[in-house]
Amino acid sequence: MGKLINPADGELLRDVPDTPVAEVAAAVRRARAAYEEWSRATPAERAKVMLRFADLVEADAEELTRLEVAETGKPAAVFRDGELPFAADNLRFFAGAARSLDGTGAGVLSSGYTSVLVRRPVGVVGSIAPWNFPLVMAIWKIGPALAAGNAVVVKPAPQTPGTTLRLAELFAGAGAPEGLLQVVLGDAEVGEALVTDPGVDMVSVTGSTETGRAVMRGAAGSLKRVHLELGGKAPALVFGDADLAEMARGVAMGATYNTGQDCTAATRVYISREVYGEAVDALHATLEKIKAGDPWDETTDIGPLISAAHRTRVHGFVERAAASGASVLCGGVPLDGPGFYYPPTLIAGARQDSEIVQGELFGPVLVALPFDGEDEAVRLANDTPYGLASSVWSSDVARALRVSHRLDVGVTWVNDHLPIASEAPHGGVKGSGFGKDMSQEAVQEYSVTRHLMIKHQAPEARDSFRPA
């Protein structure tokens, strides 16, 4: 039995029963039966269902907002006006992508034969979604998998099941085969049962790097396809010719959006030494203006962290950084009152090899470090186990492009941090995982290429394995 706690006040919301492990296999079987029908649907039929699903999500904005805000503590205005419309847009994009999942007419590759490459769905996808963006990231998994013709069994994070359960209710009214989208609830034991179930053909996970490793081990037994979007430690590189006022606004927002509980959050800001002091002052002043407070207050910028335990973890990073000689320029102390609030925090003077620079703490904490020259900036930016996101701040277009190409990450923003679009792929390298969310690439992740080779004339006798 899971207890859902409102992070804004620490009060119990409700108890949610876990799915019995034995029921996970039953959910997979139901999904398999629905897949047999759904995989034969035409792209137009799949798109029609997904467009209805998007309309239902959009029409249910009030209830989805209530659930997400209660369980995550994120500001209602941010979710209602930003994340929710974006999620509906994702579904509409995937509906269109369902009609664009074409194979390749490869032509005559061997004398007397015509080859055709076609794309087919994988089968049943087991998806595990995180607690930081419960609705959006559930849709990032459900949308492309359904568009490609798969069935989905999704497990939301134990702390935030509400919007995923609501999505399943809404999807039931969209006209898809019964059982095509199943939801299972629980902790790591339920997740392991889903990952290792022999009826699951692919596993898609968003979570920590450690979670990704565990999933890969669990999927290895049956050689499942694995899609992983994992941790991040995004650097922002600020050059001497950057607009420092614009940089301060963009990096501060990138560091504190969703209270920093974002794997693409700006967590390290490397600043050219010539403007280091001025840039740090600008960041300091901007971070101090960000308001933490009641999620239902329209003037609130950031809400609480997800739990008391997570706030303790974030604060531990800050305390150990200060104890090792770094300076806490603002924030750094849990806020008084009910709820799990933590202020925007700026740290300077940390070492490159320190925990606060290398580890993912998942909170509104930004570390500022100086650099001398492009080569050092790139070396420092690439010097973590992660490779998800980054930003480059410069008025020199050539420099911005030159530096961007050298960063070992999945996305680089120039003179901004965090914007995304349904048409653009999202995913990382190194310890940040592999595979793409959003875009046509995401739909391809959930499909496989097959080769059809059709004999249309009798070739001369020859060795079948020798090219004609």
RODO-2510 file (C-alpha; in nm, 4 decimals, decimal comma):
residues 468
     n   res          X          Y          Z
     1     m     0,0000     0,0000     0,0000
     2     g     0,1524     0,3317    -0,1049
     3     k     0,0886     0,6527     0,0884
     4     l     0,0647     0,9627    -0,1271
     5     i     0,1935     1,2751     0,0463
     6     n     0,1272     1,6313    -0,0632
     7     p     0,4770     1,7834    -0,0814
     8     a     0,3360     2,1345    -0,0365
     9     d     0,2154     2,0662     0,3184
    10     g     0,3372     1,7176     0,4124
    11     e    -0,0180     1,5911     0,4601
    12     l    -0,1473     1,2505     0,3521
    13     l    -0,3473     1,2662     0,0300
    14     r    -0,4644     0,9060     0,0154
    15     d    -0,3501     0,5447     0,0190
    16     v    -0,3011     0,3694    -0,3147
    17     p    -0,2849    -0,0113    -0,3265
    18     d     0,0110    -0,1664    -0,5064
    19     t    -0,0533    -0,4031    -0,7941
    20     p     0,0135    -0,7617    -0,6801
    21     v     0,3186    -0,8952    -0,8607
    22     a     0,1124    -1,1814    -1,0054
    23     e    -0,1255    -0,9261    -1,1592
    24     v     0,1600    -0,7705    -1,3590
    25     a     0,1765    -1,0829    -1,5752
    26     a    -0,2008    -1,0712    -1,6219
    27     a    -0,1783    -0,7076    -1,7358
    28     v     0,0898    -0,8054    -1,9870
    29     r    -0,1328    -1,0848    -2,1211
    30     r    -0,4236    -0,8437    -2,1655
    31     a    -0,1924    -0,6023    -2,3447
    32     r    -0,0729    -0,8825    -2,5730
    33     a    -0,4302    -0,9681    -2,6727
    34     a    -0,5028    -0,6016    -2,7509
    35     y    -0,1780    -0,5712    -2,9454
    36     e    -0,2846    -0,8446    -3,1857
    37     e    -0,5745    -0,6229    -3,2931
    38     w    -0,4036    -0,2827    -3,2696
    39     s    -0,0973    -0,3869    -3,4702
    40     r    -0,3254    -0,4705    -3,7634
    41     a    -0,4968    -0,1309    -3,7548
    42     t    -0,4077     0,1061    -4,0351
    43     p    -0,2009     0,4155    -3,9590
    44     a    -0,5108     0,6284    -4,0174
    45     e    -0,7116     0,4244    -3,7654
    46     r    -0,4387     0,4551    -3,5029
    47     a    -0,4082     0,8284    -3,5664
    48     k    -0,7831     0,8770    -3,5239
    49     v    -0,7759     0,7133    -3,1802
    50     m    -0,4776     0,9190    -3,0714
    51     l    -0,6350     1,2446    -3,1827
    52     r    -0,9456     1,1616    -2,9791
    53     f    -0,7159     1,0821    -2,6848
    54     a    -0,5503     1,4242    -2,7181
    55     d    -0,8900     1,5944    -2,7207
    56     l    -0,9944     1,4064    -2,4071
    57     v    -0,6713     1,5041    -2,2296
    58     e    -0,7197     1,8680    -2,3217
    59     a    -1,0818     1,8669    -2,2081
    60     d    -0,9840     1,7127    -1,8740
    61     a    -0,7395     1,9919    -1,7881
    62     e    -0,8995     2,0805    -1,4557
    63     e    -0,8853     1,7279    -1,3121
    64     l    -0,5390     1,6531    -1,4485
    65     t    -0,4108     1,9790    -1,2991
    66     r    -0,5650     1,8991    -0,9617
    67     l    -0,4000     1,5560    -0,9534
    68     e    -0,0576     1,6650    -1,0730
    69     v    -0,0318     1,9672    -0,8446
    70     a    -0,1445     1,7711    -0,5394
    71     e     0,1110     1,4941    -0,5924
    72     t     0,4109     1,6922    -0,7199
    73     g     0,3665     2,0371    -0,5664
    74     k     0,4534     2,2095    -0,8942
    75     p     0,2870     2,5469    -0,9535
    76     a    -0,0595     2,5035    -1,1003
    77     a    -0,0090     2,7853    -1,3499
    78     v     0,3102     2,6260    -1,4828
    79     f     0,1421     2,2898    -1,5326
    80     r    -0,1952     2,4145    -1,6598
    81     d    -0,0559     2,6725    -1,9021
    82     g     0,2612     2,4936    -2,0102
    83     e     0,3053     2,1221    -1,9482
    84     l    -0,0544     2,0153    -2,0078
    85     p    -0,0980     2,1851    -2,3483
    86     f     0,2445     2,0553    -2,4457
    87     a     0,1408     1,6998    -2,3549
    88     a    -0,1679     1,7278    -2,5750
    89     d     0,0497     1,8629    -2,8551
    90     n     0,2800     1,5619    -2,8142
    91     l    -0,0146     1,3272    -2,8653
    92     r    -0,1256     1,5124    -3,1760
    93     f     0,2260     1,4987    -3,3139
    94     f     0,2434     1,1232    -3,2514
    95     a    -0,0949     1,0818    -3,4215
    96     g     0,0557     1,2386    -3,7314
    97     a     0,3752     1,0379    -3,6945
    98     a     0,1690     0,7177    -3,6949
    99     r     0,0873     0,7975    -4,0584
   100     s     0,4505     0,8637    -4,1493
   101     l     0,6148     0,5445    -4,0239
   102     d     0,7142     0,4295    -4,3688
   103     g     0,9524     0,1601    -4,4787
   104     t     1,1865     0,1976    -4,7727
   105     g     1,1326     0,0688    -5,1225
   106     a     1,4885    -0,0563    -5,1560
   107     g     1,4564    -0,1825    -5,5127
   108     v     1,6640    -0,4520    -5,6789
   109     l     1,9595    -0,5274    -5,4536
   110     s     2,0290    -0,8719    -5,5927
   111     s     1,9598    -0,9875    -5,9495
   112     g     1,6097    -1,1318    -5,9828
   113     y     1,4859    -1,0053    -5,6454
   114     t     1,3100    -0,6928    -5,5232
   115     s     1,3816    -0,5900    -5,1647
   116     v     1,1394    -0,3885    -4,9543
   117     l     1,2151    -0,2590    -4,6040
   118     v     0,9121    -0,2266    -4,3763
   119     r     0,8716    -0,1139    -4,0171
   120     r     0,6723    -0,3199    -3,7696
   121     p     0,5817    -0,2628    -3,4025
   122     v     0,7909    -0,4291    -3,1335
   123     g     0,4972    -0,5822    -2,9420
   124     v     0,4236    -0,5161    -2,5732
   125     v     0,6196    -0,2293    -2,4177
   126     g     0,6798    -0,2098    -2,0434
   127     s     0,7240     0,1564    -1,9481
   128     i     0,8432     0,3031    -1,6201
   129     a     0,7797     0,6768    -1,5745
   130     p     0,9356     0,9183    -1,3207
   131     w     0,7816     1,1415    -1,0554
   132     n     0,9146     1,4784    -1,1743
   133     f     0,6948     1,5100    -1,4862
   134     p     0,4325     1,2364    -1,4373
   135     l     0,1893     1,3378    -1,7116
   136     v     0,4324     1,4589    -1,9763
   137     m     0,6732     1,1699    -1,9474
   138     a     0,3976     0,9102    -1,9379
   139     i     0,2806     1,0526    -2,2697
   140     w     0,6378     1,0536    -2,4028
   141     k     0,6258     0,6759    -2,3551
   142     i     0,2640     0,5980    -2,4370
   143     g     0,2384     0,8207    -2,7455
   144     p     0,5182     0,6885    -2,9696
   145     a     0,4633     0,3283    -2,8629
   146     l     0,0950     0,3395    -2,9592
   147     a     0,1684     0,5288    -3,2801
   148     a     0,4041     0,2511    -3,3889
   149     g     0,1367    -0,0122    -3,3210
   150     n     0,2436    -0,1455    -2,9812
   151     a     0,0540    -0,2123    -2,6593
   152     v     0,1772    -0,0492    -2,3367
   153     v     0,1921    -0,1484    -1,9707
   154     v     0,3086     0,1565    -1,7774
   155     k     0,4201     0,1873    -1,4166
   156     p     0,4171     0,5436    -1,2811
   157     a     0,6375     0,6431    -0,9886
   158     p     0,4858     0,5417    -0,6515
   159     q     0,4721     0,9076    -0,5425
   160     t     0,2756     1,0303    -0,8460
   161     p     0,0313     0,7766    -0,9949
   162     g    -0,2705     1,0065    -1,0237
   163     t    -0,2363     1,1539    -1,3723
   164     t    -0,1247     0,8221    -1,5247
   165     l    -0,4314     0,6468    -1,3857
   166     r    -0,6440     0,9296    -1,5177
   167     l    -0,4809     0,8977    -1,8618
   168     a    -0,5811     0,5316    -1,8720
   169     e    -0,9407     0,6261    -1,7889
   170     l    -0,9444     0,8873    -2,0640
   171     f    -0,7840     0,6513    -2,3149
   172     a    -1,0629     0,3997    -2,2550
   173     g    -1,2966     0,6507    -2,4178
   174     a    -1,0807     0,7050    -2,7267
   175     g    -1,1909     0,3905    -2,9111
   176     a    -0,8839     0,1678    -2,8813
   177     p    -0,8991    -0,2085    -2,8168
   178     e    -0,9645    -0,2886    -2,4510
   179     g    -0,6412    -0,3588    -2,2632
   180     l    -0,4146    -0,1704    -2,5043
   181     l    -0,2980     0,0636    -2,2265
   182     q    -0,2546    -0,0975    -1,8837
   183     v    -0,1334     0,0680    -1,5601
   184     v     0,0414    -0,1165    -1,2772
   185     l     0,1288     0,0469    -0,9444
   186     g     0,4041    -0,0104    -0,6929
   187     d     0,7697     0,0159    -0,6123
   188     a     1,0830    -0,1561    -0,7411
   189     e     0,9366    -0,5052    -0,6963
   190     v     0,6523    -0,4306    -0,9365
   191     g     0,8960    -0,2620    -1,1746
   192     e     1,1212    -0,5670    -1,1726
   193     a     0,8245    -0,7941    -1,2463
   194     l     0,7382    -0,5773    -1,5465
   195     v     1,0964    -0,5622    -1,6763
   196     t     1,1546    -0,9364    -1,6485
   197     d     0,8140    -1,0574    -1,7712
   198     p     0,8724    -1,2786    -2,0770
   199     g     0,5652    -1,1302    -2,2452
   200     v     0,7235    -0,7826    -2,2535
   201     d     0,9207    -0,7196    -2,5732
   202     m     1,0707    -0,3810    -2,4893
   203     v     1,1352    -0,1750    -2,1773
   204     s     1,1318     0,2052    -2,1725
   205     v     1,2478     0,3842    -1,8580
   206     t     1,3033     0,7402    -1,7443
   207     g     1,4892     0,7577    -1,4151
   208     s     1,8280     0,7694    -1,2499
   209     t     2,1395     0,6180    -1,4016
   210     e     2,1388     0,3532    -1,1286
   211     t     1,7815     0,2613    -1,2191
   212     g     1,8894     0,2307    -1,5809
   213     r     2,1648    -0,0134    -1,4906
   214     a     1,9218    -0,2255    -1,2895
   215     v     1,6726    -0,2296    -1,5768
   216     m     1,9393    -0,3365    -1,8243
   217     r     2,0355    -0,6254    -1,5977
   218     g     1,6726    -0,7306    -1,5641
   219     a     1,6070    -0,7055    -1,9388
   220     a     1,9194    -0,8998    -2,0314
   221     g     1,7690    -1,2373    -1,9415
   222     s     1,5287    -1,2281    -2,2342
   223     l     1,7310    -0,9853    -2,4515
   224     k     1,4613    -0,7179    -2,4496
   225     r     1,5088    -0,3963    -2,6390
   226     v     1,5833    -0,1195    -2,3851
   227     h     1,5168     0,2553    -2,4107
   228     l     1,6685     0,4670    -2,1315
   229     e     1,6425     0,8384    -2,0523
   230     l     1,8522     0,8801    -1,7402
   231     g     2,0260     1,1376    -1,5238
   232     g     2,1928     1,4606    -1,6220
   233     k     2,4307     1,7285    -1,4997
   234     a     2,3802     1,9965    -1,7623
   235     p     2,6526     2,2616    -1,8018
   236     a     2,5930     2,6188    -1,9173
   237     l     2,8997     2,7775    -2,0813
   238     v     2,9106     3,1560    -2,0572
   239     f     3,1606     3,3430    -2,2735
   240     g     3,2801     3,6975    -2,2263
   241     d     3,0688     3,8344    -2,5116
   242     a     2,7394     3,6945    -2,3739
   243     d     2,4488     3,9171    -2,2756
   244     l     2,4861     3,8632    -1,9012
   245     a     2,1408     3,9906    -1,8059
   246     e     1,9764     3,7523    -2,0533
   247     m     2,2070     3,4740    -1,9408
   248     a     2,1166     3,5250    -1,5763
   249     r     1,7446     3,5015    -1,6538
   250     g     1,7850     3,1930    -1,8744
   251     v     2,0268     2,9998    -1,6555
   252     a     1,8355     3,0811    -1,3361
   253     m     1,5138     2,9545    -1,4943
   254     g     1,6978     2,6500    -1,6298
   255     a     1,8327     2,5746    -1,2830
   256     t     1,5068     2,6163    -1,0919
   257     y     1,2241     2,5094    -1,3252
   258     n     1,0266     2,2329    -1,1511
   259     t     1,2373     2,3176    -0,8438
   260     g     1,5428     2,1844    -1,0274
   261     q     1,3918     1,8364    -1,0437
   262     d     1,4705     1,8016    -1,4115
   263     c     1,7431     1,5913    -1,5690
   264     t     1,8126     1,8713    -1,8190
   265     a     1,8344     2,1408    -1,5480
   266     a     2,1266     2,3833    -1,5617
   267     t     2,3346     2,2646    -1,2672
   268     r     2,6874     2,3834    -1,3550
   269     v     2,7576     2,7259    -1,5003
   270     y     3,1097     2,7706    -1,6371
   271     i     3,1945     3,1376    -1,6862
   272     s     3,4830     3,2987    -1,8723
   273     r     3,7147     3,4396    -1,6069
   274     e     3,7036     3,7905    -1,7566
   275     v     3,3338     3,8264    -1,6664
   276     y     3,3126     3,5738    -1,3829
   277     g     3,2439     3,8202    -1,1005
   278     e     2,9854     4,0189    -1,2965
   279     a     2,8065     3,7035    -1,4146
   280     v     2,7939     3,5536    -1,0655
   281     d     2,6486     3,8773    -0,9291
   282     a     2,3796     3,8727    -1,1996
   283     l     2,2900     3,5103    -1,1238
   284     h     2,2828     3,5831    -0,7502
   285     a     2,0446     3,8763    -0,7941
   286     t     1,8167     3,6807    -1,0280
   287     l     1,7961     3,3676    -0,8130
   288     e     1,7005     3,5712    -0,5068
   289     k     1,3935     3,7050    -0,6916
   290     i     1,2513     3,3573    -0,7599
   291     k     0,9530     3,2930    -0,5345
   292     a     0,8959     2,9543    -0,3721
   293     g     0,5485     2,9074    -0,2324
   294     d     0,1942     2,7744    -0,2510
   295     p     0,1476     2,5852    -0,5817
   296     w    -0,2023     2,7329    -0,6216
   297     d    -0,0782     3,0920    -0,5889
   298     e    -0,0540     3,2336    -0,9420
   299     t     0,2575     3,4342    -0,8432
   300     t     0,4550     3,1287    -0,7287
   301     d     0,7608     3,0465    -0,9405
   302     i     0,8641     2,7147    -0,7851
   303     g     0,6993     2,4660    -0,5536
   304     p     0,8439     2,2216    -0,2999
   305     l     1,0735     1,9278    -0,3574
   306     i     0,8958     1,5946    -0,3922
   307     s     0,9530     1,4626    -0,0371
   308     a     1,1167     1,5243     0,2971
   309     a     1,3757     1,2571     0,2179
   310     h     1,4637     1,4223    -0,1116
   311     r     1,4992     1,7636     0,0538
   312     t     1,7364     1,6075     0,3068
   313     r     1,9356     1,4594     0,0184
   314     v     1,9594     1,7923    -0,1670
   315     h     2,0579     1,9795     0,1474
   316     g     2,3226     1,7165     0,2213
   317     f     2,4946     1,7985    -0,1087
   318     v     2,4981     2,1679    -0,0165
   319     e     2,6244     2,1083     0,3381
   320     r     2,9081     1,8847     0,2195
   321     a     3,0074     2,1385    -0,0455
   322     a     3,0251     2,4140     0,2170
   323     a     3,2218     2,1886     0,4519
   324     s     3,4764     2,1229     0,1751
   325     g     3,5428     2,4954     0,1234
   326     a     3,2813     2,6095    -0,1327
   327     s     3,0845     2,9297    -0,0669
   328     v     2,7038     2,9334    -0,0541
   329     l     2,6181     3,2733    -0,2013
   330     c     2,2397     3,2482    -0,1612
   331     g     1,9868     2,9929    -0,0406
   332     g     2,1287     2,6746     0,1035
   333     v     1,8884     2,6466     0,3993
   334     p     1,5547     2,4567     0,3946
   335     l     1,2624     2,6970     0,4170
   336     d     1,0509     2,7094     0,7321
   337     g     0,6892     2,6016     0,7469
   338     p     0,4966     2,3004     0,6203
   339     g     0,6004     2,1334     0,3001
   340     f     0,9364     2,0378     0,1554
   341     y     1,0556     2,3721     0,0242
   342     y     1,4141     2,4546    -0,0664
   343     p     1,5288     2,7938    -0,1962
   344     p     1,7213     2,8635    -0,5170
   345     t     2,0856     2,8179    -0,4197
   346     l     2,4075     2,9448    -0,5761
   347     i     2,7463     2,7952    -0,4890
   348     a     3,0918     2,9171    -0,5889
   349     g     3,4444     2,7971    -0,5207
   350     a     3,3785     2,4235    -0,5610
   351     r     3,6389     2,1937    -0,7129
   352     q     3,5711     2,0307    -1,0508
   353     d     3,6116     1,6848    -0,8965
   354     s     3,3797     1,7566    -0,6015
   355     e     3,0486     1,5833    -0,5391
   356     i     2,8471     1,9016    -0,5941
   357     v     2,9925     1,9350    -0,9457
   358     q     2,9926     1,5668    -1,0439
   359     g     2,6764     1,4275    -0,8814
   360     e     2,3124     1,4696    -0,9800
   361     l     2,1350     1,6219    -0,6795
   362     f     1,8012     1,7080    -0,8519
   363     g     1,7236     2,0339    -0,6785
   364     p     1,7378     2,4137    -0,7363
   365     v     2,1143     2,4326    -0,6847
   366     l     2,3547     2,5975    -0,9305
   367     v     2,7354     2,5804    -0,9071
   368     a     2,9451     2,8545    -1,0713
   369     l     3,3015     2,7862    -1,1867
   370     p     3,5478     2,9950    -1,3958
   371     f     3,7282     2,8857    -1,7133
   372     d     4,0067     3,0190    -1,9339
   373     g     3,9452     2,9710    -2,3050
   374     e     3,7257     2,7479    -2,5189
   375     d     3,9315     2,4328    -2,4762
   376     e     3,9090     2,4426    -2,0991
   377     a     3,5379     2,5268    -2,1117
   378     v     3,4680     2,2222    -2,3271
   379     r     3,6918     1,9957    -2,1203
   380     l     3,5209     2,0940    -1,7944
   381     a     3,1726     2,0702    -1,9447
   382     n     3,2374     1,7161    -2,0707
   383     d     3,4012     1,6070    -1,7454
   384     t     3,1101     1,4254    -1,5781
   385     p     2,9573     1,0793    -1,6317
   386     y     2,6460     1,2403    -1,7852
   387     g     2,5619     1,3652    -2,1340
   388     l     2,2037     1,4832    -2,1640
   389     a     2,1881     1,8602    -2,2102
   390     s     2,3913     2,1813    -2,2188
   391     s     2,3745     2,5457    -2,3180
   392     v     2,6205     2,7918    -2,4715
   393     w     2,5915     3,1661    -2,4121
   394     s     2,7704     3,3911    -2,6616
   395     s     2,6959     3,6627    -2,9171
   396     d     2,9525     3,5057    -3,1536
   397     v     2,7584     3,2625    -3,3746
   398     a     3,0728     3,0907    -3,5011
   399     r     3,1967     3,0304    -3,1476
   400     a     2,8575     2,9040    -3,0320
   401     l     2,8461     2,6499    -3,3152
   402     r     3,2098     2,5511    -3,2736
   403     v     3,1703     2,4850    -2,9019
   404     s     2,8315     2,3173    -2,9378
   405     h     2,9735     2,0573    -3,1761
   406     r     3,2359     1,9598    -2,9166
   407     l     2,9967     1,8927    -2,6288
   408     d     2,9174     1,5266    -2,5512
   409     v     2,5445     1,5719    -2,4955
   410     g     2,2122     1,5004    -2,6620
   411     v     2,1019     1,8643    -2,6896
   412     t     2,2728     2,2033    -2,6788
   413     w     2,0782     2,5274    -2,6552
   414     v     2,2381     2,8533    -2,7643
   415     n     2,1482     3,1599    -2,5554
   416     d     1,8672     2,9722    -2,3803
   417     h     1,8199     2,6659    -2,1616
   418     l     1,5318     2,4108    -2,1552
   419     p     1,2975     2,4818    -2,4524
   420     i     1,1720     2,1702    -2,6313
   421     a     0,9382     2,0893    -2,9205
   422     s     0,7359     1,7811    -3,0098
   423     e     0,9182     1,7584    -3,3438
   424     a     1,2676     1,7518    -3,1879
   425     p     1,4259     1,4388    -3,0334
   426     h     1,5169     1,4326    -2,6654
   427     g     1,7750     1,1934    -2,5248
   428     g     2,1331     1,1633    -2,4115
   429     v     2,4655     0,9850    -2,4316
   430     k     2,7097     0,8368    -2,1784
   431     g     2,5505     0,7894    -1,8353
   432     s     2,2376     0,9725    -1,9507
   433     g     2,1237     0,6682    -2,1471
   434     f     2,0244     0,6062    -2,5070
   435     g     1,7165     0,6298    -2,7242
   436     k     1,5005     0,9297    -2,8078
   437     d     1,1766     1,0700    -2,6715
   438     m     0,9556     1,2921    -2,8875
   439     s     0,9957     1,3418    -3,2647
   440     q     0,9726     1,0846    -3,5431
   441     e     1,2848     0,9225    -3,3967
   442     a     1,0868     0,8250    -3,0868
   443     v     0,8289     0,6411    -3,2975
   444     q     1,1080     0,4570    -3,4745
   445     e     1,2481     0,3536    -3,1341
   446     y     0,9301     0,1526    -3,0817
   447     s     0,9439    -0,0263    -3,4156
   448     v     1,1734    -0,2689    -3,5969
   449     t     1,2849    -0,2831    -3,9589
   450     r     1,2046    -0,5978    -4,1562
   451     h     1,3411    -0,6990    -4,4937
   452     l     1,1056    -0,8542    -4,7493
   453     m     1,2903    -1,0094    -5,0461
   454     i     1,0653    -1,1045    -5,3370
   455     k     1,1868    -1,3276    -5,6208
   456     h     1,0495    -1,2061    -5,9532
   457     q     1,2644    -1,3839    -6,2077
   458     a     1,4694    -1,7016    -6,2159
   459     p     1,8377    -1,6099    -6,1747
   460     e     2,1161    -1,8128    -6,3260
   461     a     2,2492    -2,0869    -6,1016
   462     r     2,4877    -1,9331    -5,8529
   463     d     2,5950    -1,9340    -5,4915
   464     s     2,3055    -1,7730    -5,3014
   465     f     2,5498    -1,5979    -5,0685
   466     r     2,7620    -1,4449    -5,3417
   467     p     2,6473    -1,0998    -5,4589
   468     a     2,5218    -1,0957    -5,8141
***
